């Protein structure tokens, strides 16, 4: 799931629509991921509905984590990192923390 989320980011399939809303083009459709006021991520895909987590929400989380390190970035709608931009390495400990914190 982590590699799938990273691949979507690298391919430019995640687009920020506003401060809390992203559009993610997945393998089986285009989904909206929203970050709630409680900090939890929510996706409209079947996987999220069934399991409570998905690669679309994880992709948004990874982007938001990276953005948090760059507060000087603009808050306007923009395309997000593509494969030409370096992606951070995410270890198993980070994934477990993410799942515990978010889901």
DRENTORKOL-3810 file (N, C-alpha, C; in nm, 4 decimals):
REM DRENTORKOL-3810
@n.u->0.0822; n.v->-0.1194; n.w->0.0000; ca.u->0.0000; ca.v->0.0000; ca.w->0.0000; c.u->0.0867; c.v->0.1260; c.w->0.0000
@n.u->0.1971; n.v->0.1235; n.w->0.0716; ca.u->0.2860; ca.v->0.2392; ca.w->0.0773; c.u->0.3446; c.v->0.2678; c.w->-0.0605
@n.u->0.3908; n.v->0.1644; n.w->-0.1279; ca.u->0.4493; ca.v->0.1835; ca.w->-0.2608; c.u->0.3448; c.v->0.2359; c.w->-0.3590
@n.u->0.2231; n.v->0.1871; n.w->-0.3482; ca.u->0.1155; ca.v->0.2339; ca.w->-0.4353; c.u->0.0882; c.v->0.3825; c.w->-0.4105
@n.u->0.0844; n.v->0.4226; n.w->-0.2850; ca.u->0.0629; ca.v->0.5640; ca.w->-0.2499; c.u->0.1765; c.v->0.6503; c.w->-0.3045
@n.u->0.2986; n.v->0.6056; n.w->-0.2873; ca.u->0.4141; ca.v->0.6806; ca.w->-0.3381; c.u->0.4093; c.v->0.6912; c.w->-0.4895
@n.u->0.3674; n.v->0.5846; n.w->-0.5564; ca.u->0.3609; ca.v->0.5847; ca.w->-0.7019; c.u->0.2581; c.v->0.6870; c.w->-0.7513
@n.u->0.1440; n.v->0.6949; n.w->-0.6843; ca.u->0.0425; ca.v->0.7929; ca.w->-0.7230; c.u->0.0973; c.v->0.9351; c.w->-0.7107
@n.u->0.1744; n.v->0.9593; n.w->-0.6059; ca.u->0.2351; ca.v->1.0914; ca.w->-0.5859; c.u->0.3358; c.v->1.1192; c.w->-0.6972
@n.u->0.4237; n.v->1.0232; n.w->-0.7219; ca.u->0.5277; ca.v->1.0408; ca.w->-0.8234; c.u->0.4700; c.v->1.0648; c.w->-0.9621
@n.u->0.3574; n.v->1.0025; n.w->-0.9910; ca.u->0.2945; ca.v->1.0165; ca.w->-1.1222; c.u->0.2063; c.v->1.1410; c.w->-1.1311
@n.u->0.2003; n.v->1.2188; n.w->-1.0248; ca.u->0.1208; ca.v->1.3415; ca.w->-1.0271; c.u->-0.0289; c.v->1.3180; c.w->-1.0239
@n.u->-0.0706; n.v->1.2060; n.w->-0.9631; ca.u->-0.2125; ca.v->1.1725; ca.w->-0.9602; c.u->-0.2849; c.v->1.2253; c.w->-0.8362
@n.u->-0.2170; n.v->1.3084; n.w->-0.7568; ca.u->-0.2786; ca.v->1.3678; ca.w->-0.6387; c.u->-0.2796; c.v->1.5192; c.w->-0.6584
@n.u->-0.3973; n.v->1.5779; n.w->-0.6515; ca.u->-0.4112; ca.v->1.7212; ca.w->-0.6731; c.u->-0.4841; c.v->1.7836; c.w->-0.5543
@n.u->-0.4262; n.v->1.8876; n.w->-0.5025; ca.u->-0.4868; ca.v->1.9592; ca.w->-0.3903; c.u->-0.5942; c.v->2.0532; c.w->-0.4440
@n.u->-0.7154; n.v->2.0393; n.w->-0.3933; ca.u->-0.8262; ca.v->2.1230; ca.w->-0.4379; c.u->-0.8449; c.v->2.2442; c.w->-0.3470
@n.u->-0.8312; n.v->2.2219; n.w->-0.2175; ca.u->-0.8341; ca.v->2.3304; ca.w->-0.1201; c.u->-0.7588; c.v->2.2839; c.w->0.0037
@n.u->-0.7688; n.v->2.3577; n.w->0.1102; ca.u->-0.6868; ca.v->2.3296; ca.w->0.2283; c.u->-0.7047; c.v->2.1885; c.w->0.2848
@n.u->-0.8261; n.v->2.1342; n.w->0.2762; ca.u->-0.8528; ca.v->2.0039; ca.w->0.3364; c.u->-0.9003; c.v->1.8982; c.w->0.2368
@n.u->-0.8993; n.v->1.9293; n.w->0.1091; ca.u->-0.9558; ca.v->1.8387; ca.w->0.0091; c.u->-0.8569; c.v->1.8117; c.w->-0.1035
@n.u->-0.8453; n.v->1.6844; n.w->-0.1393; ca.u->-0.7573; ca.v->1.6408; ca.w->-0.2466; c.u->-0.8347; c.v->1.5517; c.w->-0.3435
@n.u->-0.7929; n.v->1.5564; n.w->-0.4670; ca.u->-0.8450; ca.v->1.4654; ca.w->-0.5683; c.u->-0.7336; c.v->1.3659; c.w->-0.5983
@n.u->-0.7654; n.v->1.2373; n.w->-0.5901; ca.u->-0.6656; ca.v->1.1334; ca.w->-0.6134; c.u->-0.7153; c.v->1.0416; c.w->-0.7243
@n.u->-0.6349; n.v->1.0270; n.w->-0.8288; ca.u->-0.6690; ca.v->0.9362; ca.w->-0.9376; c.u->-0.6082; c.v->0.8013; c.w->-0.9039
@n.u->-0.6956; n.v->0.7079; n.w->-0.8690; ca.u->-0.6509; ca.v->0.5740; ca.w->-0.8333; c.u->-0.6537; c.v->0.4813; c.w->-0.9536
@n.u->-0.6288; n.v->0.3541; n.w->-0.9307; ca.u->-0.6286; ca.v->0.2553; ca.w->-1.0386; c.u->-0.7694; c.v->0.2238; c.w->-1.0884
@n.u->-0.8708; n.v->0.2488; n.w->-1.0040; ca.u->-1.0081; ca.v->0.2112; ca.w->-1.0385; c.u->-1.1044; c.v->0.3288; c.w->-1.0401
@n.u->-1.0529; n.v->0.4495; n.w->-1.0342; ca.u->-1.1390; ca.v->0.5669; ca.w->-1.0380; c.u->-1.0707; c.v->0.6870; c.w->-0.9756
@n.u->-1.1438; n.v->0.7971; n.w->-0.9740; ca.u->-1.0942; ca.v->0.9205; ca.w->-0.9137; c.u->-1.1703; c.v->0.9432; c.w->-0.7842
@n.u->-1.0974; n.v->0.9707; n.w->-0.6768; ca.u->-1.1573; ca.v->0.9805; ca.w->-0.5439; c.u->-1.1248; c.v->1.1140; c.w->-0.4782
@n.u->-1.2106; n.v->1.1538; n.w->-0.3883; ca.u->-1.1892; ca.v->1.2735; ca.w->-0.3084; c.u->-1.1461; c.v->1.2287; c.w->-0.1694
@n.u->-1.0356; n.v->1.2824; n.w->-0.1230; ca.u->-0.9863; ca.v->1.2551; ca.w->0.0131; c.u->-0.9961; c.v->1.3859; c.w->0.0902
@n.u->-1.0572; n.v->1.3782; n.w->0.2075; ca.u->-1.0779; ca.v->1.4956; ca.w->0.2921; c.u->-1.0089; c.v->1.4731; c.w->0.4260
@n.u->-0.9411; n.v->1.5769; n.w->0.4729; ca.u->-0.8849; ca.v->1.5729; ca.w->0.6074; c.u->-0.9858; c.v->1.6415; c.w->0.6984
@n.u->-1.0422; n.v->1.5661; n.w->0.7921; ca.u->-1.1435; ca.v->1.6185; ca.w->0.8826; c.u->-1.0850; c.v->1.7106; c.w->0.9886
@n.u->-1.1734; n.v->1.7795; n.w->1.0585; ca.u->-1.1300; ca.v->1.8699; ca.w->1.1646; c.u->-1.0604; c.v->1.7959; c.w->1.2781
@n.u->-1.0864; n.v->1.6662; n.w->1.2884; ca.u->-1.0209; ca.v->1.5841; ca.w->1.3902; c.u->-0.8831; c.v->1.5353; c.w->1.3452
@n.u->-0.8452; n.v->1.5713; n.w->1.2207; ca.u->-0.7149; ca.v->1.5308; ca.w->1.1684; c.u->-0.7160; c.v->1.3970; c.w->1.0964
@n.u->-0.8295; n.v->1.3274; n.w->1.0979; ca.u->-0.8399; ca.v->1.1981; ca.w->1.0307; c.u->-0.8690; c.v->1.2184; c.w->0.8824
@n.u->-0.8216; n.v->1.1270; n.w->0.8015; ca.u->-0.8427; ca.v->1.1317; ca.w->0.6574; c.u->-0.9596; c.v->1.0416; c.w->0.6209
@n.u->-1.0372; n.v->1.0842; n.w->0.5213; ca.u->-1.1539; ca.v->1.0082; ca.w->0.4766; c.u->-1.1537; c.v->1.0044; c.w->0.3246
@n.u->-1.1792; n.v->0.8842; n.w->0.2691; ca.u->-1.1806; ca.v->0.8667; ca.w->0.1243; c.u->-1.3116; c.v->0.7998; c.w->0.0849
@n.u->-1.3577; n.v->0.8294; n.w->-0.0358; ca.u->-1.4830; ca.v->0.7730; ca.w->-0.0837; c.u->-1.4692; c.v->0.6389; c.w->-0.1532
@n.u->-1.3500; n.v->0.5812; n.w->-0.1557; ca.u->-1.3315; ca.v->0.4539; ca.w->-0.2252; c.u->-1.3871; c.v->0.3358; c.w->-0.1446
@n.u->-1.4082; n.v->0.2253; n.w->-0.2157; ca.u->-1.4618; ca.v->0.1041; ca.w->-0.1520; c.u->-1.3657; c.v->0.0486; c.w->-0.0471
@n.u->-1.2367; n.v->0.0558; n.w->-0.0744; ca.u->-1.1377; ca.v->0.0051; ca.w->0.0214; c.u->-1.1447; c.v->0.0780; c.w->0.1543
@n.u->-1.1589; n.v->0.2095; n.w->0.1489; ca.u->-1.1685; ca.v->0.2864; ca.w->0.2729; c.u->-1.2979; c.v->0.2529; c.w->0.3461
@n.u->-1.4055; n.v->0.2394; n.w->0.2708; ca.u->-1.5348; ca.v->0.2054; ca.w->0.3305; c.u->-1.5280; c.v->0.0701; c.w->0.4006
@n.u->-1.4593; n.v->-0.0235; n.w->0.3396; ca.u->-1.4488; ca.v->-0.1595; ca.w->0.3943; c.u->-1.3464; c.v->-0.1707; c.w->0.5073
@n.u->-1.2261; n.v->-0.1156; n.w->0.4855; ca.u->-1.1159; ca.v->-0.1352; ca.w->0.5799; c.u->-1.0899; c.v->-0.0169; c.w->0.6724
@n.u->-1.1357; n.v->0.1013; n.w->0.6314; ca.u->-1.1083; ca.v->0.2201; ca.w->0.7118; c.u->-0.9750; c.v->0.2849; c.w->0.6792
@n.u->-0.9080; n.v->0.2388; n.w->0.5741; ca.u->-0.7845; ca.v->0.3005; ca.w->0.5261; c.u->-0.7650; c.v->0.2608; c.w->0.3798
@n.u->-0.6848; n.v->0.3391; n.w->0.3094; ca.u->-0.6595; ca.v->0.3090; ca.w->0.1682; c.u->-0.5336; c.v->0.3817; c.w->0.1223
@n.u->-0.4865; n.v->0.3453; n.w->0.0040; ca.u->-0.3655; ca.v->0.4069; ca.w->-0.0512; c.u->-0.3902; c.v->0.5527; c.w->-0.0889
@n.u->-0.5131; n.v->0.5893; n.w->-0.1219; ca.u->-0.5451; ca.v->0.7281; ca.w->-0.1586; c.u->-0.5256; c.v->0.8198; c.w->-0.0375
@n.u->-0.5820; n.v->0.7791; n.w->0.0755; ca.u->-0.5674; ca.v->0.8576; ca.w->0.1989; c.u->-0.4214; c.v->0.8595; c.w->0.2437
@n.u->-0.3513; n.v->0.7476; n.w->0.2270; ca.u->-0.2105; ca.v->0.7424; ca.w->0.2647; c.u->-0.1280; c.v->0.8378; c.w->0.1777
@n.u->-0.1589; n.v->0.8461; n.w->0.0495; ca.u->-0.0874; ca.v->0.9386; ca.w->-0.0391; c.u->-0.1058; c.v->1.0825; c.w->0.0084
@n.u->-0.2281; n.v->1.1177; n.w->0.0455; ca.u->-0.2546; ca.v->1.2534; ca.w->0.0955; c.u->-0.1797; c.v->1.2766; c.w->0.2266
@n.u->-0.1800; n.v->1.1776; n.w->0.3147; ca.u->-0.1070; ca.v->1.1898; ca.w->0.4408; c.u->0.0417; c.v->1.2163; c.w->0.4155
@n.u->0.1013; n.v->1.1416; n.w->0.3223; ca.u->0.2438; ca.v->1.1590; ca.w->0.2925; c.u->0.2716; c.v->1.2996; c.w->0.2401
@n.u->0.1839; n.v->1.3494; n.w->0.1552; ca.u->0.2002; ca.v->1.4846; ca.w->0.1021; c.u->0.1870; c.v->1.5874; c.w->0.2135
@n.u->0.0865; n.v->1.5705; n.w->0.2983; ca.u->0.0653; ca.v->1.6663; ca.w->0.4079; c.u->0.1829; c.v->1.6634; c.w->0.5056
@n.u->0.2365; n.v->1.5462; n.w->0.5295; ca.u->0.3519; ca.v->1.5335; ca.w->0.6190; c.u->0.4700; c.v->1.6116; c.w->0.5611
@n.u->0.4894; n.v->1.5988; n.w->0.4308; ca.u->0.5982; ca.v->1.6697; ca.w->0.3648; c.u->0.5719; c.v->1.8204; c.w->0.3655
@n.u->0.4491; n.v->1.8612; n.w->0.3405; ca.u->0.4133; ca.v->2.0033; ca.w->0.3392; c.u->0.4317; c.v->2.0670; c.w->0.4766
@n.u->0.4067; n.v->1.9921; n.w->0.5816; ca.u->0.4202; ca.v->2.0447; ca.w->0.7178; c.u->0.5642; c.v->2.0882; c.w->0.7454
@n.u->0.6563; n.v->2.0287; n.w->0.6747; ca.u->0.7981; ca.v->2.0640; ca.w->0.6899; c.u->0.8347; c.v->2.1887; c.w->0.6115
@n.u->0.7422; n.v->2.2351; n.w->0.5251; ca.u->0.7674; ca.v->2.3506; ca.w->0.4394; c.u->0.6560; c.v->2.4535; c.w->0.4572
@n.u->0.6501; n.v->2.5207; n.w->0.5699; ca.u->0.5404; ca.v->2.6145; ca.w->0.5954; c.u->0.5371; c.v->2.7348; c.w->0.5024
@n.u->0.6449; n.v->2.7622; n.w->0.4328; ca.u->0.6483; ca.v->2.8772; ca.w->0.3435; c.u->0.5747; c.v->2.8519; c.w->0.2119
@n.u->0.5304; n.v->2.7252; n.w->0.1871; ca.u->0.4606; ca.v->2.6948; ca.w->0.0625; c.u->0.3256; c.v->2.7643; c.w->0.0554
@n.u->0.2801; n.v->2.7909; n.w->-0.0652; ca.u->0.1530; ca.v->2.8578; ca.w->-0.0878; c.u->0.0373; c.v->2.7675; c.w->-0.0479
@n.u->-0.0745; n.v->2.8299; n.w->-0.0088; ca.u->-0.1952; ca.v->2.7587; ca.w->0.0291; c.u->-0.2963; c.v->2.7518; c.w->-0.0850
@n.u->-0.2545; n.v->2.7736; n.w->-0.2079; ca.u->-0.3481; ca.v->2.7743; ca.w->-0.3187; c.u->-0.3489; c.v->2.6387; c.w->-0.3881
@n.u->-0.4477; n.v->2.6168; n.w->-0.4751; ca.u->-0.4576; ca.v->2.4934; ca.w->-0.5506; c.u->-0.3341; c.v->2.4789; c.w->-0.6382
@n.u->-0.2757; n.v->2.3593; n.w->-0.6359; ca.u->-0.1539; ca.v->2.3370; ca.w->-0.7117; c.u->-0.1351; c.v->2.1903; c.w->-0.7391
@n.u->-0.0556; n.v->2.1600; n.w->-0.8395; ca.u->-0.0169; ca.v->2.0223; ca.w->-0.8652; c.u->0.0857; c.v->1.9832; c.w->-0.7593
@n.u->0.0845; n.v->1.8582; n.w->-0.7200; ca.u->0.1735; ca.v->1.8121; ca.w->-0.6150; c.u->0.2947; c.v->1.7408; c.w->-0.6735
@n.u->0.3869; n.v->1.6967; n.w->-0.5894; ca.u->0.5142; ca.v->1.6418; ca.w->-0.6379; c.u->0.4984; c.v->1.5393; c.w->-0.7491
@n.u->0.5879; n.v->1.5459; n.w->-0.8476; ca.u->0.5894; ca.v->1.4507; ca.w->-0.9576; c.u->0.7128; c.v->1.3636; c.w->-0.9442
@n.u->0.7287; n.v->1.2715; n.w->-1.0376; ca.u->0.8421; ca.v->1.1792; ca.w->-1.0271; c.u->0.9767; c.v->1.2486; c.w->-1.0389
@n.u->0.9780; n.v->1.3703; n.w->-1.0879; ca.u->1.1053; ca.v->1.4413; ca.w->-1.0982; c.u->1.1471; c.v->1.5026; c.w->-0.9657
@n.u->1.0560; n.v->1.5020; n.w->-0.8690; ca.u->1.0882; ca.v->1.5553; ca.w->-0.7373; c.u->1.1163; c.v->1.4393; c.w->-0.6426
@n.u->1.2159; n.v->1.4556; n.w->-0.5585; ca.u->1.2577; ca.v->1.3500; ca.w->-0.4669; c.u->1.1514; c.v->1.3248; c.w->-0.3601
@n.u->1.1193; n.v->1.1981; n.w->-0.3377; ca.u->1.0240; ca.v->1.1592; ca.w->-0.2340; c.u->1.1006; c.v->1.1140; c.w->-0.1104
@n.u->1.0459; n.v->1.1433; n.w->0.0048; ca.u->1.1091; ca.v->1.1018; ca.w->0.1291; c.u->1.0930; c.v->0.9517; c.w->0.1480
@n.u->1.1837; n.v->0.8925; n.w->0.2205; ca.u->1.1738; ca.v->0.7516; ca.w->0.2529; c.u->1.0857; c.v->0.7352; c.w->0.3762
@n.u->0.9989; n.v->0.6394; n.w->0.3718; ca.u->0.9057; ca.v->0.6144; ca.w->0.4805; c.u->0.9304; c.v->0.4732; c.w->0.5307
@n.u->0.9646; n.v->0.4606; n.w->0.6569; ca.u->0.9938; ca.v->0.3305; ca.w->0.7121; c.u->0.8736; c.v->0.2656; c.w->0.7772
@n.u->0.8850; n.v->0.1391; n.w->0.8159; ca.u->0.7756; ca.v->0.0664; ca.w->0.8787; c.u->0.7251; c.v->0.1345; c.w->1.0062
@n.u->0.8160; n.v->0.1939; n.w->1.0819; ca.u->0.7779; ca.v->0.2634; ca.w->1.2046; c.u->0.6846; c.v->0.3813; c.w->1.1743
@n.u->0.7142; n.v->0.4545; n.w->1.0662; ca.u->0.6298; ca.v->0.5673; ca.w->1.0251; c.u->0.4901; c.v->0.5194; c.w->0.9861
@n.u->0.4833; n.v->0.4073; n.w->0.9143; ca.u->0.3540; ca.v->0.3544; ca.w->0.8708; c.u->0.2715; c.v->0.3116; c.w->0.9913
@n.u->0.3332; n.v->0.2408; n.w->1.0841; ca.u->0.2608; ca.v->0.1986; ca.w->1.2037; c.u->0.2106; c.v->0.3181; c.w->1.2829
@n.u->0.2922; n.v->0.4207; n.w->1.2960; ca.u->0.2508; ca.v->0.5416; ca.w->1.3676; c.u->0.1343; c.v->0.6070; c.w->1.2957
@n.u->0.1410; n.v->0.6154; n.w->1.1644; ca.u->0.0339; ca.v->0.6733; ca.w->1.0854; c.u->-0.0970; c.v->0.5977; c.w->1.1079
@n.u->-0.0916; n.v->0.4655; n.w->1.1010; ca.u->-0.2126; ca.v->0.3865; ca.w->1.1190; c.u->-0.2697; c.v->0.4022; c.w->1.2604
@n.u->-0.1829; n.v->0.4073; n.w->1.3604; ca.u->-0.2288; ca.v->0.4250; ca.w->1.4978; c.u->-0.2895; c.v->0.5634; c.w->1.5184
@n.u->-0.2264; n.v->0.6657; n.w->1.4630; ca.u->-0.2734; ca.v->0.8034; ca.w->1.4809; c.u->-0.4003; c.v->0.8310; c.w->1.4031
@n.u->-0.4081; n.v->0.7832; n.w->1.2800; ca.u->-0.5155; ca.v->0.8204; ca.w->1.1909; c.u->-0.6322; c.v->0.7238; c.w->1.1903
@n.u->-0.6051; n.v->0.5948; n.w->1.2090; ca.u->-0.7131; ca.v->0.4981; ca.w->1.1979; c.u->-0.7151; c.v->0.4151; c.w->1.3225
END
